[in-house]
Amino acid sequence: MAAYFQLISKVTGEPTAFQVIDEELCKEFDEPCHETKYLWDWYLAIGMRVTLGKTLVDIATELHNIAEECDDYFSLQLCKVALYLDKHYDTNNWAGR
């Protein structure tokens, strides 16, 4: 069974395209956008956890703990991404065929 998720803008109440969110993140963290990859692979790292039903705050906490335990730069950056997303988006996840 496949798992899906959306990020819903807290301003508009509408789903936002992941590419648009990635552009926001690149701007927020002063990083260049890539044509085919999301910043720090946030879509995979955070999206997978959202599809499992975790909240963005729980995800940020998990990533922060990993960053501290492993002295991992990317987990720390992803923690910041999760907190940014929590501030600006609500999550919606579901399973389908």
N, C-alpha and C positions, 0 to 999 in steps of 0.2 A: 504494500500500500504506500503510495506517495504522500509526502508531507509538503505543505505549502504554507507560505506566510506573506503578509502584507504589512507595510508600515503606513499608518494612517496619520496624516497631518493633524496636529492639535489645533492648527489655525483654521484649516478649511474643512476638516472632517472627512476628507477624501483620501483614497490611496495615492501614494506618490511613487512614481517610477524609480526603480533602484538606481538607474543612471543619473537621475536628477539628484537623488540623495548623495550619491558618490561625488558629484560635482560640488554640492554643499560642503561635504566633508573635506574635500581637497582644499577648498577655499578657507574653511574654518581652521584647518591645521597647516595652512600655507605649504601645501604639497602639490606637485604637478599632477594633473589627471593623466591617466594612461588610456589608450584607445581600447584595450581589450581586458584590462584587469582592474578590479576594484581596489581602492586604497587599503593597503595592509590586509587584503583578502577578507575584509570585514563581512562581506556577504556570506562567505562560507563559515567563518568562525562564529559570528553572531547569529546569522540566519539559521544555522543548524540548531543552535540552542533555543531559538525562538520557536522553531517547529516542534521542539520537544516540550513546549509549554513553559519554559523559563521566562521570567520577567527580565526586562533590560537591567534593572537594578541588581537582580540575582546574577545575571551574566557579568555585569561590571565587577561585582564582588569576587566572583570566581576567577575572572581574568586578573584582577588585582592580586589575589592570593598566589596565582601562578607566577606573576611577574616578580613578586617578592621572594618566593621560594626558589625560583630558577634564575633570578636576576635577568629576566627576559624583557628586552625593549619592546618587542612587538605585542606581547600580552599587555604591557602597560599602555601602549598606544590604543590597542583595542578596547581596553577598559575605558579610556577617554571617549572613544567612539560610542560605546554603549551608553555612557552617561549623556553624551550629546543627543543620541537618538531618543533616550528616555525623556529628555527635556522638550523635544520637538515632535515626537511621534508616539502614537499608541500602536500596539501590535495586534494582529489578527492572524491566527494560525488554525489550520484544519487539515484533515486527512482526506484523500480521495483516491480514486482508482486510476 
